């Protein structure tokens, strides 16, 4: 069986994310009322189950989410209240329909979180260490933050190169210390934190349009960006990180 998880609301979808588990396939769709819906591939007309995402009886207005590697039930959400949330979905008949699944919160940003990215963590990188819960978050507070919730509830590092809202951040799928971010000024930044934590190794702007989204090619050699002007740009970054 294949399942999809979505956050659903009257004001529209905020984010969709595929799970990174080895078994069932999950997706989640986020929007302001924080409703999580579970969908089965054989019946996509109506959700199989739904949950209201709350933390301490407070509605979580989620904006984005991501899965640790090899996880189908554990995931993280970014929210409008500037916090990250660790959440769980238990696929059993015993779980109440209105169970929120929010386990823990991680404050750190000063404005709504716009995107999060969980570390890719291929086994070939380092068999002795688990980076699956190491993640990046970006926000309207003009910053990108590095987290490891398994170690502590505060950010490990903050990257403040942007001068406007940071809309997206994505780890490189191949280079363990490289990631890309984009902002409302139209800049795309490529970072390698093994070389420099203060400034990106590459900072470029194709035009003045806001850049909303990033996507890496599977081999990590190209980076695609989507802007407010409806244009998709593809950059060759093969020689930018070693």
N, C-alpha and C positions, 0 to 999 in steps of 0.2 A: 504494500500500500504506500501511496505517496500522499503527503500532507503539505498544505500551505498555511502559513499563519499571516494574517493581515491585521493592521490597526485600521479601524474603519470609523468614519465620522461624517456628519452632515456637511462639514466645511471642506471636505476633500482629503485626499491621501497625502501624507507627508513623506513616507519612505517605504520602500519595498526591499527586502533583503532575503537572500537564499541562505539556508542554514549551511554549516560546514561540517555536519556530521557524516559518518560513514554509512549510516543506514537510511532511515526515512528522510525525505526531502521536505524542508519547511521553508515557508516564507512568511514575513510579517509586514504588515502595511500600517503606517502610523498616521494619525491625524489628531486634531485637537481634543476630541472627547476621550481619547485613549482607549478605545475598544479594540481588543485583540480577537481576531476571528481565525478559526482553524478550518482549513478547506481540504477536502479529499479529492484527488484527481478524478475519481470516477463520478463525482457529483459536485460540480463547480457552480451550480445554480444557487445553492444556499450553503452557508457555513456549517460545518459539522458541530463546532462549539464556539462560544464567545466568552470573553472575560473583560471585565472592567479593570483597567490598570490604575491602582490606587496605592498610595503609601501613607500609612497611619491615617486612613480614612480621608485622605486628601487626593483629589483627582490628579493624575500625572498627565500633563499635556505634552506628550512625547513628540519629538521632532525628527528623530533618527534612531537607528539601532544597528547592532552588529553581533555576530556570533563568534565565540572562540573556536579555534580549529577543533574538528571532530566533535562538536557539540550540536545537538538538535533541540535540546530543551532549555539550556542556559543561554541567556543573551543579555546584552547591555543596551540601555536606552539613553539618549540625550533628551533634555526637556527644556521647556520654556522658562522654568524656574531656575535655570543656570546650573542644574545638577545632573550628574550621571546616576543611573539606577541599574543595579544588578537584579535581573528578574529570572524566574523559572516557570516553565510550563510542564506539569506532570500529566501525561496522557493516560489517565485512569478514570474509570466511571465514578470513583469515589470522590474525585476532586470537585468541590462545589462549582456550579456554573459561574458564580460571581466572584470567585477567588481571584484576587488581583495578581498574585504571583510576584509582586515586588518584594525583594528580600532585603536590600540594603541601598543606601543613597551615598553619593560621593560629591559633596559640594566643592567648588573650586573656581568656576568661571564667574564673571561679573555680568553676564548677559546671556541670552538664550544660546544653547548649543545648536550648531547647524549641521554637524556631521561627526561621526566617529569611525575609526578604522582599527580593527583588531589585527594583531600581527599575523602574517601568513604562516610562520613557523614550520617550514618543511623539515622533515626528520633529518635530511641530509646536512642541514646546517650545523646542528649541535644536538647529538643524541642525549647528552647529559643534562641539558637545561630545557625548561619548559617556558616558552615565551608566549603561550597561547592567550594569556590574559593581559599581555602588554598591549596597550592601545593608545591611539592618538585621538584627541578631540579638538574641534575648532569651534569658534564662537563669534558672535557679534561684538564681543569685547576686544576684537582685533588680534586675538592670540590663538596659538596652537599649544596644547598641553600634552605631555607624555605621562601615562599612568601605568601602574601595576597594582590593581586592587588586591592581589594576593599578598602584597608586601605592606601596603598602607593605604589610607583613605585620602591622602593628599597627593597632588601631582609631583612627579619626579623631576620634571623640567618644564619650563615655559619658553616658547619661541615667539618673540614679539617684533618680528620684522615688518609686519603689515601695518598700514596706516588707515585701514578701513575694515569693514566686516570680512571675516574669513568664512567662505561658504563651503569649502570642501577640503578634505585631507585624505590621502590614501598612501598606505605603505607600498613600497615596491614589492612585486611578487617574487623577485629574485635576489635583491640586495638587502640583507638583514638590517642595515642601518640607514637606508634611504627611504625618503617619502616625498610626496609632492603636496602642495597646497595652492589654493587660488583665492582671490579676494575680489571685493567690490570695485577696486580701482582697475581691474583687468589684468593684474599681475599673476603670473604662474611662477611659483618658487619650487626649486628642486633642492632638497636638503640631503646632506650626508652627515649624520651626527657623530660618525666615527672620525670625521675630519674637522668639523666646525659646528658648534652648537649655538653660535651667536648670529651667524649669517648663512643664507643659502649658498650653495655652490653655483647655482644658476638662478638668475631672476630675469624674467622676460615679460614683455607685453606686446602682443600682436596688434591690438587696437585699443581703443578706450572703453570697449564694452565690458560690462560686468561678466566675470567668469563664475558660473554657478557650480559646475560639476567636472570631475576628473575621472578618467578610467585608464588603467595600464593595460598594455598588451600582456598576454600570458608569459611571454619571454622577458618582460621588463625592458624591452628596447625602445618602445614607443609609448607616448603619453597623449591621450586624446582629451580635449577640453570642450565643454559646451558653454556658450555664452548667451547673454540676454538678447543679443542681436540675431539669435537663431543660427549662428555659424558654429560648426565643429572644426577645430584645428587639431592637427596631429603633429606631434613633435618627435624627432629622433633624438633620444637621450642615451643611446648606447655608449657613447664615449664620455658622458658627463659624470658617471659614478663608476668606480673601479671595484 
